Amino acid sequence: MTSKLRELTNPYDHNTHILKRREFAGRSGLLEEFENVLEGFAQERKIPNWIISGDKSIGKSSLLHQYRLLLQDYGFFVFHHEVPVSDSVCEFQFFKEVFDHIYSEVDPMEEGCLSAFQQEIWFTLTESLDAHPSSYLERELRFPTLFSSFISNNNTKLSIKSLEKDFMKVVQALSQSEYEGLVIIVDEFQELSKNNTLLSFIRQLSENIPRLSVIGAGLPSMLSCSNFDKFCRTAKSQILDGLNPSEALDLVLEPLRKKARLSRYEALSCFDKQALNEVVTRSNGNPLHIRVLCAKMFEAFSNDLALKRLTLNRAVMDSVMEYYSNISENSRRIKMALESCSFDDLSSFAYIYRYQGVGIRSILLLENAFNPLSSDVQFQTRDLFFDKFDDIYKLSLFSFKSDLLLSTIRNYSPAELASIDYSFIGDAIDNLYVSYVYEEIMGERLTIEEHSKFEDRLANKFALLLYNELLPQKIEIELIDREGVFHRLGYGCNSGVGEFVSDTKRLADIDTEKDFSSSVKEKINSITAKHSLELPAYWASLHGYCGYYAARAELTVKGKDRTVLVLCPVKEEHECKVVYDQVEDFASSINYQFDQYLLTVKSVILSWVPYRALTPILVLDRTDSYDQVEEMIRKRNFDSCAIVLEKICQWSTRLKDKIPYTHVDDVNNHGFCLMNLESFDRAKEMFDRCESKCLISKLNLAFIALRKSDYKQSKQMYKRLISRFKNDDFAKCINLAIVGQGYPIEQTVVEDVSCKNIAAWNAALVSALMQEPHHIANAILKKECALSDAEKLIRLRVSAWLAFYRGRISDAVECSSRLMEQAVEGHYLNADAQRDFQHFSKALPMGEGQLVS
């Protein structure tokens, strides 16, 4: 697949917002909302004004273009204008462009304001600026006369009454030309604040003239600008945030998938998983950031033959920042600063970077928590902080929100620093860049707790105390490395102190083999979600933990309730003595001062969570996932199914002596989906891994041999398997040995069939395909076992294809016709029989049979 990708031109175009519908990803909810309004136009004959706000490069212009396409689909005439950011907008020039567009795009009418004569008047007065022999009364529109006067005399004024009359005539003429109405789309709408007269005219026209509407898109600042108050009051507002993770993933995958004609699963496999996660989660859902990142990853992949997948690395991020440094002064400054940083500078940068957005007084507390906090300690910590800030201050990468100088602030007392904070000058893409530069040079992750409040950070530091201080006091086993430790932060203290203990005990008491009713499933889901137990459950399964010690604390930090939960895994078999312990003496038994940090410990509970309490979570998740798999396979949606099964394989993996093992059925099922996506090489790798433990994998390998035209090998494999299966060995889904030019592979899948029968039928089908004597296939068919009612229908389909392979086309058509009659409408075999019938009928000699609808 890598060679195929390198032959492509780059599918990620980040230099335009004019995307075709199939190239546009995300915003489906907004598009649906807008289309519903257009649907309602038939009754109300009016579209409300629309105002879209969002940060730069968040996708406003792309969304406007999609709105324009929808409006045109619904029969509206659309004028789309992007206001220059730097200049003030003249109302005369703006409306001239609106009328220009109408006269240029609409065919002249026999009479009225859009006639050929009026068009001549328009362009004479507004373009050539010559006088026109027509009289004032002959001119349907007043605007061209006023515009001509304005050009020669800047004192000419435009009135709303005159504009209303002109636009009323134009909209009426457009409706006679079979347009539903006129919509004016304005990009960079916030720039109209520079001309309040124009903004007022646009609003009044849209409010007073039926079938005329305005859609404006601009920066969020316009929503708080008083000039826009009246417009916003009557307009429909949409605030454009970053794409959600699902939409961001679509924006990453869809251009590549469509360009290379890949399945979604194949497109996913083209990316390094960590890089894909970085793009989706650390781009803040900004469409431009995502497209630039993907474009540069693809460019690097095309040029570096050593790369097996599209990935993010330092070289790619350098290329990304090269692009942004040409359009962003901050990005340019960040790139130049980091390229000149020493090792010590980067250490200081990481320290300052970690605490951005937090008041400096709070930083002093976090650095000392929870040691005794004397005045000397606070001043020493203050000086250490400013020494580190001094190291990088010259780089100008952080700015104080109060616009104070560092030389002034560093003399403040710790108390005076409470209201002083700072921020990094970069955006999401800059943050991603600095992380790659730092991690490559320093060899460790760059820590940042974005948007994390002081209360949350302090509660997280308390969680470390539970691990470092409480657990060693209370339990007798050696704690494993913190890599396997989970900790969760919660808001509020609404649950009782023992609720976590009682909930996990309820999970441990569930026997899914005896009772797996909907109420039990609901209970499992509720407890799992409440305490975020899904990942710890799978982690315990992967590593073979026998359980977790759980320390749960309820705190008050600066008057705000917080809960922390720490789960510490236990590897070896362990008989826990501490099942539940209300730790009354924790705060007083350790040498820490909580009151100085405005933290109160309300309760601490230590409990034991055995692995059996987590198994219902795993059982339910696996059951739900396989319910999805069965539904997707029933719909022959192997693309989505392969993605779900890959997740199942990951979650069912176990480590034994550091070697990963995966459930053989999961591997086979994943391979089955890939095979039906025609990813035969990857599917074969999976079947090869499990064929010694899974006979059905051998059936699938025989089918791959068939699809690769190795008929002899395929037939031999099927024949050998007939005797190896028992009569009660059944396959939920398996492929019939059907091949034909243009025949889709997913249509060869049959359901609920005996493995012995499928082996016999496929061996016979391949024999017929090879044009062997009839008696060979007939002899093979005698080895089939008793048929169920469902298998009798499949056997009829086998007979049809045997006849087809042998050249008896009429018999094949007749068999498929009988199958259509016997398989009820809606049954998958009815649809397959119809396709077979069409396929066979095309091969009939002229005059023998006919197609039916």
C-alpha positions in Angstrom: 0.0 0.0 0.0 2.9 2.4 0.7 4.0 2.4 -2.9 0.4 3.1 -4.0 0.2 6.1 -1.6 3.6 7.5 -2.9 2.2 7.7 -6.4 -0.6 10.1 -5.3 -0.5 13.9 -5.3 -0.9 15.3 -1.9 -4.6 14.9 -0.9 -4.5 17.6 1.7 -5.0 21.1 0.3 -4.8 23.7 3.0 -4.6 26.7 0.7 -8.3 26.9 -0.1 -11.6 26.8 1.7 -13.5 26.0 -1.4 -14.1 22.4 -0.9 -16.4 20.1 -2.8 -19.1 18.4 -0.7 -17.4 15.1 -0.7 -14.2 16.8 0.6 -15.9 18.6 3.4 -15.8 16.9 6.8 -17.5 17.7 10.1 -20.2 20.3 11.0 -22.9 17.8 10.0 -25.2 19.2 12.7 -24.9 22.8 11.5 -25.5 21.8 7.9 -28.5 19.8 8.9 -29.9 22.7 10.9 -29.4 25.1 7.9 -31.0 22.7 5.5 -34.0 22.3 7.8 -34.5 26.1 7.5 -34.3 25.9 3.8 -36.9 23.1 3.8 -39.2 25.3 5.9 -38.8 28.2 3.3 -41.7 26.7 1.3 -44.1 27.5 4.1 -42.7 30.7 5.6 -41.2 32.2 2.4 -38.4 33.7 4.5 -35.0 32.7 5.7 -33.8 34.3 8.9 -30.5 36.2 8.9 -27.6 34.1 10.0 -24.5 35.1 12.0 -21.6 32.7 12.4 -18.8 33.5 14.8 -15.5 31.7 15.4 -11.8 32.2 15.8 -9.4 32.5 12.8 -9.0 29.4 10.6 -11.7 27.6 12.5 -13.6 26.8 9.3 -16.0 29.8 8.9 -15.2 30.3 5.2 -15.5 26.6 4.4 -18.8 26.4 6.1 -20.1 29.5 4.2 -19.1 27.8 1.0 -21.2 24.7 1.9 -24.1 27.0 2.8 -23.7 28.6 -0.6 -23.9 25.3 -2.3 -27.0 24.3 -0.3 -28.7 27.6 -1.1 -28.0 27.2 -4.8 -29.4 23.6 -4.6 -32.6 25.1 -3.2 -32.8 27.7 -6.0 -31.6 30.9 -4.4 -29.4 33.5 -6.1 -26.3 33.9 -3.9 -23.9 36.9 -3.7 -20.8 35.9 -1.7 -18.5 38.7 -0.6 -15.3 38.7 1.5 -14.7 42.1 3.1 -11.1 43.2 3.0 -9.7 43.2 6.6 -7.5 46.3 6.4 -9.8 48.8 4.6 -13.0 50.5 5.5 -16.0 49.4 3.3 -17.9 51.9 1.2 -21.6 51.2 1.1 -21.7 52.4 -2.6 -19.0 50.0 -3.6 -20.5 47.1 -1.6 -24.0 47.4 -3.2 -22.5 48.0 -6.7 -20.8 44.6 -6.4 -24.1 43.0 -5.4 -25.9 44.4 -8.5 -22.9 43.7 -10.7 -23.1 40.0 -9.8 -26.8 39.9 -10.5 -26.5 41.6 -13.9 -23.6 39.4 -14.8 -25.1 36.1 -13.8 -28.8 36.4 -14.7 -29.9 36.2 -18.3 -31.6 39.4 -19.5 -35.4 39.4 -19.2 -37.8 40.9 -21.7 -38.8 43.7 -19.4 -38.3 45.0 -15.9 -35.2 45.9 -14.0 -33.2 43.0 -15.3 -34.0 43.6 -19.0 -31.2 44.0 -21.6 -31.9 47.8 -21.7 -31.6 48.1 -18.0 -28.4 46.1 -18.1 -27.0 48.5 -20.6 -27.9 51.4 -18.4 -26.3 49.7 -15.4 -22.9 49.0 -17.0 -22.8 52.4 -18.8 -23.3 54.3 -15.6 -21.3 52.2 -13.2 -18.4 50.8 -15.3 -17.7 53.2 -18.2 -19.0 56.1 -16.0 -20.4 57.7 -19.2 -23.7 59.4 -19.5 -26.6 57.3 -20.8 -29.2 58.8 -23.1 -32.0 57.3 -21.1 -34.2 59.5 -19.0 -34.3 59.3 -15.2 -37.8 57.8 -15.4 -36.7 55.1 -17.8 -34.3 53.8 -15.3 -35.9 51.1 -13.2 -33.2 51.3 -10.5 -32.1 54.5 -8.8 -28.8 53.1 -7.6 -26.8 53.4 -10.9 -27.6 57.1 -11.2 -26.6 57.7 -7.5 -23.4 55.7 -8.0 -22.4 57.7 -11.0 -23.1 60.9 -9.1 -21.1 59.5 -6.1 -18.1 58.8 -8.3 -18.1 62.4 -9.6 -19.1 63.9 -6.3 -18.3 62.2 -2.9 -21.0 64.2 -1.2 -23.8 62.0 -2.7 -25.7 60.1 0.0 -27.4 56.8 -0.2 -30.8 56.4 1.4 -32.4 53.2 2.7 -35.7 54.1 1.0 -34.1 54.2 -2.4 -32.2 51.0 -1.7 -35.4 49.2 -0.5 -37.2 50.1 -3.7 -34.3 48.9 -5.9 -33.9 45.6 -4.0 -37.6 45.0 -3.9 -37.7 45.2 -7.7 -34.6 43.0 -8.1 -35.8 40.3 -5.8 -39.2 40.3 -7.6 -37.4 40.0 -11.0 -35.2 37.1 -9.6 -38.4 35.3 -8.6 -39.7 35.7 -12.2 -36.4 34.1 -13.3 -37.3 31.1 -11.1 -35.0 32.0 -8.2 -36.5 31.5 -4.8 -34.9 34.6 -3.4 -31.6 36.5 -2.9 -29.1 35.7 -0.1 -26.1 37.9 0.6 -23.2 36.1 2.2 -20.5 38.3 3.9 -17.2 36.8 5.1 -15.2 38.8 7.6 -18.4 40.3 8.8 -16.8 42.0 11.8 -15.2 44.5 9.4 -18.6 46.1 8.7 -18.2 47.6 12.2 -16.1 50.2 10.4 -19.1 51.4 8.4 -22.2 51.4 10.6 -24.3 52.9 7.8 -23.7 49.9 5.6 -24.4 47.5 8.4 -27.7 49.3 9.1 -28.7 49.2 5.5 -28.0 45.5 5.2 -30.0 44.7 8.3 -33.0 46.9 7.2 -33.1 45.4 3.7 -33.1 41.9 5.1 -35.8 42.7 7.6 -38.1 44.6 5.3 -37.8 42.7 2.0 -39.3 39.2 1.7 -37.0 36.6 0.2 -33.9 38.6 1.0 -31.5 37.3 3.7 -28.0 38.0 4.9 -25.5 35.5 6.3 -22.4 36.9 8.0 -19.4 35.2 9.4 -16.7 36.8 11.5 -14.6 36.8 14.6 -16.3 36.4 18.1 -15.5 40.1 18.9 -18.5 41.2 16.7 -20.9 39.5 19.2 -19.9 42.0 21.9 -19.7 45.0 19.5 -22.6 47.3 20.0 -22.8 48.0 16.2 -24.0 44.5 15.7 -26.6 44.5 18.5 -29.6 45.0 16.3 -28.5 42.6 13.7 -27.7 39.9 16.3 -31.1 40.4 18.0 -33.0 39.1 15.0 -30.4 36.8 13.4 -29.9 33.1 14.0 -26.5 32.7 15.7 -24.1 29.8 15.3 -20.8 29.8 17.3 -18.1 27.7 15.5 -15.9 25.8 17.9 -13.2 23.4 17.0 -14.2 20.1 15.4 -15.0 17.3 17.9 -12.6 14.3 17.9 -14.9 12.3 15.5 -15.1 15.2 13.0 -11.4 15.8 13.3 -10.7 12.2 12.5 -13.0 12.4 9.5 -11.0 15.4 8.3 -7.8 13.4 8.6 -9.0 10.2 6.9 -11.5 11.2 4.3 -9.2 13.1 1.8 -6.7 10.2 1.8 -9.5 7.6 1.7 -11.2 9.2 -1.3 -7.9 10.0 -3.2 -6.5 6.5 -2.8 -9.9 4.7 -2.9 -9.2 3.0 0.4 -11.6 1.7 3.0 -11.7 3.7 6.2 -9.9 0.9 7.9 -7.1 1.0 5.3 -6.9 4.8 5.7 -6.5 4.4 9.5 -3.7 1.9 9.0 -1.8 4.4 6.9 -1.1 6.6 10.0 1.1 6.0 12.9 -1.4 5.7 15.8 0.4 8.1 18.1 0.6 10.7 15.4 -3.0 10.3 14.6 -3.9 10.8 18.2 -1.7 13.9 18.4 -3.4 15.4 15.3 -6.9 14.7 16.6 -6.4 15.7 20.2 -3.8 18.5 20.1 -5.0 20.5 17.1 -7.9 21.9 19.2 -10.1 20.7 16.3 -8.9 23.6 14.1 -9.5 22.5 10.5 -6.5 24.5 9.1 -4.2 23.0 11.7 -5.4 19.5 10.8 -5.0 20.0 7.1 -1.5 21.5 7.4 -0.3 18.8 9.7 -1.7 16.1 7.4 -0.2 17.8 4.3 3.2 18.0 5.8 3.0 14.4 7.1 2.1 13.2 3.6 4.8 15.2 2.1 7.4 13.7 4.4 6.1 10.2 3.8 6.3 10.7 0.0 9.9 11.9 0.2 11.3 9.5 2.9 11.1 5.9 1.6 12.1 4.6 5.1 8.8 5.7 6.5 6.1 3.0 6.6 3.3 5.2 7.8 2.4 8.9 7.9 3.8 10.1 11.1 4.6 13.2 13.2 8.2 13.9 14.0 10.5 16.8 14.5 11.2 17.2 10.8 7.5 17.3 10.0 6.8 19.9 12.8 9.7 22.0 11.5 8.0 22.0 8.1 4.7 22.9 9.7 6.2 25.8 11.6 8.0 27.0 8.5 4.5 27.4 6.9 3.0 29.1 10.0 6.0 31.4 10.5 5.2 33.0 7.2 1.7 33.9 8.3 2.0 34.3 12.1 4.5 36.6 13.9 4.1 34.6 17.1 4.9 31.3 15.3 8.0 32.9 13.7 9.2 34.1 17.1 8.6 30.7 18.7 10.5 28.9 16.0 13.5 31.2 16.1 13.6 31.2 19.9 13.5 27.4 20.3 16.2 26.9 17.6 18.5 29.2 19.6 17.7 27.7 23.1 20.4 26.1 25.2 19.8 22.9 27.3 19.5 25.1 30.4 17.1 27.5 28.6 14.9 24.6 27.7 14.8 23.4 31.3 13.7 26.8 32.5 11.2 27.0 29.6 9.6 23.7 30.7 9.3 24.9 34.3 7.6 28.1 33.3 5.5 26.5 30.5 4.0 23.9 33.0 2.4 26.6 35.1 1.0 29.0 32.5 -2.5 30.3 33.3 -2.0 29.9 37.0 -1.5 32.9 39.4 2.1 33.1 40.5 1.1 33.0 44.2 -0.7 29.7 43.4 2.5 28.4 41.7 4.5 29.1 45.0 1.9 27.0 46.9 2.0 24.1 44.3 5.8 24.0 44.4 5.8 23.6 48.2 2.7 21.5 48.7 2.3 20.2 51.4 5.4 21.2 53.4 5.3 23.8 56.2 4.9 27.2 54.5 6.9 29.9 56.2 7.5 33.4 54.8 11.1 32.6 54.1 10.1 29.5 52.1 7.7 31.5 50.0 10.2 34.2 49.2 12.8 31.6 48.3 10.4 29.9 46.0 9.4 33.2 44.5 13.1 34.0 43.7 13.6 30.6 42.2 10.6 31.1 39.9 11.8 34.5 38.7 15.4 33.2 38.2 14.0 30.7 35.8 11.8 33.3 34.1 14.9 35.5 33.7 16.6 32.7 31.8 14.0 32.8 29.0 12.5 36.3 29.3 14.6 37.6 26.5 12.9 35.0 24.2 9.5 36.8 24.6 7.6 33.6 24.6 5.4 34.4 27.6 3.3 37.5 28.3 2.0 38.8 31.6 -1.7 39.6 31.3 -1.3 42.7 33.4 1.2 44.3 30.9 3.7 44.7 33.8 7.4 44.3 33.4 9.3 41.4 34.9 11.6 43.7 36.7 8.6 45.2 38.5 6.8 42.0 39.3 9.8 40.2 40.7 9.8 42.7 43.6 6.2 41.9 44.6 5.6 40.0 47.8 4.0 36.5 47.5 0.6 37.9 48.5 0.8 40.6 45.9 1.5 38.0 43.2 -1.9 36.4 43.7 -3.5 38.3 40.8 -0.5 38.0 38.5 -0.5 35.3 35.9 1.0 34.8 32.4 0.4 32.8 29.2 2.4 31.3 26.4 2.0 33.4 23.2 1.4 30.4 20.9 -1.8 28.6 19.8 -2.5 24.8 19.5 -0.1 24.2 16.6 2.7 26.1 18.4 2.1 24.0 21.6 2.5 20.9 19.5 5.7 22.2 17.9 7.4 23.1 21.2 6.5 19.6 22.6 8.3 17.9 19.7 11.4 20.1 19.9 11.6 19.8 23.7 11.1 16.0 23.7 13.7 15.4 21.0 16.4 17.5 22.7 15.6 16.7 26.4 14.4 13.1 26.0 11.3 13.5 28.1 7.7 14.7 27.8 6.9 18.4 28.1 4.4 18.7 30.9 1.4 21.1 30.7 -1.9 21.1 32.5 -3.9 23.3 30.1 -7.0 25.0 31.5 -6.3 23.3 34.9 -7.4 25.3 37.9 -5.3 25.6 41.1 -7.8 23.6 43.0 -7.5 20.7 40.6 -3.7 20.8 40.5 -3.6 20.8 44.3 -6.0 17.9 44.5 -3.8 16.0 42.0 -0.8 16.6 44.2 -2.7 15.2 47.2 -3.3 12.1 45.1 0.4 11.5 45.0 0.5 11.6 48.8 -2.0 8.7 48.9 0.3 6.7 46.7 3.6 7.7 48.4 2.4 7.9 52.0 -0.8 6.1 52.7 -0.5 2.9 50.8 3.0 2.0 52.1 1.7 2.6 55.7 -1.4 0.4 55.2 -0.4 -2.6 53.0 2.4 -5.1 53.3 3.2 -5.8 49.7 5.7 -3.8 47.5 3.9 -1.4 45.2 4.7 -1.8 41.5 6.0 1.0 39.3 3.7 4.0 39.1 3.2 3.3 35.3 0.3 1.1 36.2 -1.3 3.5 38.8 -4.6 5.2 37.9 -5.8 8.3 39.5 -9.1 10.2 38.9 -10.2 13.7 39.9 -13.8 14.3 40.6 -15.8 17.5 41.2 -18.1 17.8 44.2 -18.7 15.3 47.0 -22.2 14.2 46.2 -21.7 10.4 46.8 -21.3 8.9 50.2 -17.9 8.0 51.6 -18.4 4.3 51.1 -20.1 4.4 47.7 -17.0 3.4 45.7 -16.5 0.4 48.0 -20.2 -0.6 47.8 -20.3 -0.2 44.1 -17.2 -2.3 43.4 -18.6 -5.0 45.8 -21.8 -5.0 43.7 -19.7 -5.6 40.6 -17.8 -8.4 42.3 -21.2 -10.1 43.2 -22.4 -10.2 39.5 -22.2 -13.5 37.8 -22.8 -12.8 34.1 -23.3 -16.5 33.3 -26.3 -16.7 35.6 -27.8 -13.3 35.1 -27.0 -10.9 32.2 -30.3 -9.2 31.9 -30.7 -5.6 30.8 -30.9 -4.4 34.4 -27.6 -6.0 35.2 -26.0 -4.5 32.1 -27.4 -1.1 33.1 -25.9 -1.5 36.6 -22.5 -2.4 35.2 -22.5 0.6 32.8 -23.6 3.0 35.5 -20.9 1.9 38.0 -18.2 1.8 35.3 -19.0 5.4 34.1 -19.4 6.8 37.6 -15.9 5.6 38.7 -14.1 5.5 35.3 -13.3 1.8 35.6 -13.1 0.7 32.0 -9.4 1.4 31.4 -8.3 0.0 34.8 -10.3 -3.2 34.0 -8.6 -3.7 30.6 -5.2 -2.8 32.1 -5.6 -5.4 34.7 -6.6 -7.9 32.1 -3.6 -7.1 29.9 -1.1 -7.3 32.7 -2.6 -10.1 34.7 -3.3 -8.0 37.9 -5.2 -9.7 40.6 -6.7 -6.5 41.7 -6.2 -2.9 42.9 -5.8 -1.2 46.2 -8.0 1.8 46.0 -7.5 5.0 48.1 -10.3 7.5 47.8 -10.3 10.9 49.5 -12.8 13.7 49.7 -11.3 17.1 50.0 -12.2 20.8 50.1 -9.8 23.1 48.3 -10.4 26.8 48.7 -14.0 26.0 49.6 -14.6 23.8 46.6 -15.3 20.1 46.9 -13.0 17.6 45.1 -12.6 13.8 45.2 -9.5 11.9 44.3 -9.3 8.2 43.6 -6.0 6.3 43.3 -5.9 2.7 42.0 -2.7 0.9 42.7 -2.4 -2.5 40.9 -1.1 -5.7 42.5 0.6 -8.2 40.2 1.0 -11.5 42.0 -1.7 -13.5 43.7 -2.6 -11.6 46.8 -4.9 -12.3 49.7 -6.0 -8.9 50.8 -6.5 -8.2 54.5 -7.7 -4.6 54.0 -11.2 -4.8 52.4 -12.4 -1.5 53.7 -10.8 0.9 56.0 -11.9 4.4 57.0 -8.6 6.1 57.6 -9.3 8.5 60.4 -5.7 9.5 61.3 -4.2 10.1 57.8 -4.0 13.9 57.9 -2.5 13.9 61.4 -0.2 11.0 61.0 2.0 12.5 58.3 4.2 15.6 58.7 2.3 17.8 56.2 0.4 21.1 56.6 -2.9 21.1 54.7 -4.5 24.2 56.3 -1.8 26.5 55.0 -2.8 25.5 51.5 -6.6 26.0 52.1 -7.1 22.2 51.9 -9.3 20.2 54.2 -9.2 16.4 54.2 -12.8 15.3 54.9 -12.4 11.6 54.6 -9.9 9.0 53.3 -11.0 5.4 52.5 -8.8 2.5 51.6 -10.3 -0.6 50.0 -9.5 -3.7 47.9 -10.9 -4.1 44.4 -10.4 -7.7 43.3 -10.1 -8.6 39.6 -13.4 -10.4 39.7 -15.1 -7.0 40.3 -13.7 -5.8 37.0 -14.6 -8.9 34.9 -18.3 -7.9 34.4 -17.0 -4.7 32.7 -14.9 -6.7 30.3 -17.8 -9.2 29.6 -20.3 -6.4 28.9 -17.9 -4.4 26.7 -17.1 -7.5 24.7 -20.7 -8.5 24.4 -21.7 -5.0 23.2 -18.8 -4.9 20.8 -19.8 -8.2 19.3 -23.4 -7.1 19.0 -22.0 -4.2 16.9 -19.9 -6.7 14.9 -22.9 -9.0 14.1 -25.0 -6.0 13.0 -22.3 -4.6 10.8 -21.6 -8.0 9.2 -25.4 -8.5 8.6 -25.3 -5.2 6.7 -22.0 -6.3 5.0 -20.3 -3.1 6.5 -16.9 -4.8 6.8 -15.1 -1.4 6.8 -16.6 -0.3 10.1 -16.6 -3.8 11.4 -12.8 -4.1 10.9 -12.2 -1.0 13.0 -14.4 -2.4 15.9 -12.6 -5.8 15.7 -9.2 -4.2 15.8 -10.3 -2.5 19.1 -11.6 -5.9 20.3 -8.2 -7.5 19.5 -6.4 -4.8 21.3 -8.5 -5.0 24.4 -8.4 -8.9 24.5 -4.6 -9.0 24.3 -2.8 -10.5 27.3 0.9 -10.2 28.2 2.7 -13.4 29.2 6.4 -13.0 29.9 6.1 -9.7 28.1 4.8 -11.5 24.9 1.3 -10.4 23.8 -1.3 -13.0 23.2 -4.7 -12.3 21.6 -7.9 -14.4 21.6 -7.8 -16.6 18.5 -11.4 -16.0 17.6 -10.9 -12.2 17.6 -7.9 -12.5 15.3 -9.8 -14.8 12.9 -12.8 -12.5 12.9 -10.6 -9.4 12.3 -8.9 -11.2 9.4 -12.3 -12.2 8.0 -13.3 -8.5 7.8 -10.0 -7.5 6.1 -10.4 -10.4 3.6 -13.8 -9.0 2.7 -12.2 -5.6 2.2 -9.8 -7.4 -0.2 -6.8 -6.7 2.0 -5.8 -10.3 1.4 -2.1 -10.1 2.4 -2.9 -8.6 5.9 -5.8 -11.0 6.3 -3.5 -13.9 5.5 -1.0 -12.8 8.2 -3.8 -13.0 10.7 -5.1 -16.4 9.6 -1.6 -17.8 9.6 -1.3 -16.7 13.3 -4.3 -18.8 14.4 -4.8 -21.6 11.8 -3.3 -24.2 14.1 -5.9 -23.4 16.8 -8.8 -22.3 14.6 -10.0 -24.6 11.7 -12.2 -21.8 10.3 -9.1 -19.8 9.6 -8.0 -22.6 7.2 -11.3 -22.2 5.4 -10.5 -18.5 5.1 -7.0 -19.2 3.8 -8.5 -21.4 1.2 -10.8 -18.6 0.1 -7.8 -16.2 -0.2 -6.0 -18.8 -2.4 -9.1 -18.8 -4.6 -9.2 -15.0 -4.8 -5.5 -15.0 -5.8 -6.4 -17.4 -8.6 -4.5 -20.3 -7.1 -7.4 -22.7 -7.8 -5.5 -25.9 -7.3 -4.3 -25.0 -3.9 -7.7 -23.7 -2.9 -9.5 -26.9 -3.9 -7.0 -29.1 -2.1 -7.3 -27.0 1.1 -11.1 -27.2 1.0 -11.1 -31.0 0.3 -8.8 -31.7 3.3 -11.0 -29.7 5.6 -14.2 -31.7 4.9 -13.2 -34.6 7.1 -11.7 -32.4 9.8 -14.9 -30.7 10.7 -17.7 -32.3 12.8 -21.3 -32.1 11.7 -22.1 -29.6 14.5 -19.2 -27.2 13.7 -20.9 -24.1 12.4 -19.7 -20.7 11.1 -21.7 -17.6 11.8 -20.4 -16.1 8.5 -18.2 -17.5 5.8 -17.5 -17.0 2.1 -18.8 -19.1 -0.8 -16.3 -19.9 -3.5 -17.9 -17.4 -5.9 -15.8 -15.4 -8.4 -16.9 -13.3 -11.3 -15.8 -10.1 -13.1 -17.1 -7.2 -11.2 -18.8 -9.4 -8.6 -18.5 -7.8 -5.1 -16.8 -10.0 -2.6 -19.2 -9.1 0.2 -22.0 -10.7 -1.8 -20.3 -14.1 -1.5 -20.8 -14.2 2.3 -23.4 -16.7 3.7 -24.6 -17.1 7.3 -25.2 -19.8 9.8 -23.7 -22.7 7.8 -22.0 -26.0 8.7 -18.3 -25.8 8.2 -18.3 -29.3 6.8 -20.8 -28.3 4.2 -19.1 -25.1 3.2 -15.8 -27.0 2.8 -17.6 -29.5 0.5 -19.5 -26.9 -1.5 -16.5 -24.7 -2.0 -14.3 -27.6 -3.1 -17.0 -28.6 -5.6 -17.3 -25.0 -6.8 -13.6 -24.6 -7.3 -13.5 -27.9 -9.2 -16.3 -26.7 -11.5 -14.4 -23.4 -11.9 -11.3 -25.3 -13.0 -13.5 -27.1 -15.6 -12.8 -30.6 -14.1 -15.1 -33.4 -15.1 -18.5 -33.2 -13.5 -18.2 -36.4 -11.5 -15.3 -35.0 -9.4 -17.5 -32.2 -8.0 -20.4 -34.5 -7.7 -18.3 -36.9 -5.6 -17.2 -34.1 -3.3 -20.8 -33.0 -2.8 -21.8 -36.4 -1.5 -19.7 -35.7 1.6 -22.0 -32.9 2.8 -23.9 -33.5 6.0 -27.7 -33.1 6.7 -28.9 -29.6 5.7 -30.9 -27.2 7.9 -33.6 -25.2 6.3 -31.3 -22.2 5.9 -28.6 -24.4 4.3 -31.1 -25.7 1.8 -31.4 -22.2 0.4 -27.6 -21.8 0.3 -27.4 -25.2 -1.4 -29.7 -23.9 -4.1 -27.3 -20.9 -4.6 -24.4 -23.4 -4.8 -26.2 -25.3 -7.6 -26.8 -22.1 -9.5 -23.1 -21.3 -9.5 -22.1 -24.8 -10.3 -24.3 -24.6 -13.4 -22.8 -21.2 -14.3 -19.2 -22.4 -14.0 -20.1 -25.4 -16.2 -21.6 -23.1 -18.9 -25.2 -24.1 -18.3 -26.4 -20.5 -18.0 -30.1 -21.2 -18.4 -29.9 -23.6 -15.4 -28.1 -21.0 -13.4 -30.8 -18.4 -14.1 -33.5 -20.9 -13.3 -31.9 -21.8 -9.9 -31.4 -18.2 -8.9 -35.0 -17.5 -9.9 -36.2 -20.3 -7.6 -34.0 -19.0 -4.8 -35.6 -15.5 -5.2 -39.0 -17.2 -4.7 -38.1 -19.3 -1.7 -36.0 -16.7 0.2 -38.5 -14.2 1.6 -38.1 -10.5 0.8 -35.7 -8.9 3.2 -33.7 -12.1 3.6 -30.0 -11.6 2.7 -30.2 -14.5 0.2 -33.1 -12.9 -1.6 -30.9 -9.9 -2.4 -27.9 -12.1 -3.3 -30.2 -14.2 -5.6 -31.3 -11.1 -7.4 -27.7 -10.1 -8.0 -26.9 -13.6 -9.2 -29.8 -13.5 -11.5 -28.6 -10.3 -13.1 -25.1 -11.6 -13.4 -26.2 -14.9 -15.0 -28.7 -13.2 -17.3 -26.0 -11.0 -18.8 -24.2 -14.2 -20.0 -27.3 -15.6 -21.7 -27.1 -15.9 -25.5 -29.4 -13.4 -27.3 -33.0 -14.6 -27.2 -32.6 -16.9 -24.2 -34.4 -15.4 -21.3 -34.9 -11.8 -20.3 -34.2 -9.5 -17.4 -36.9 -8.8 -14.8 -37.1 -5.8 -12.5 
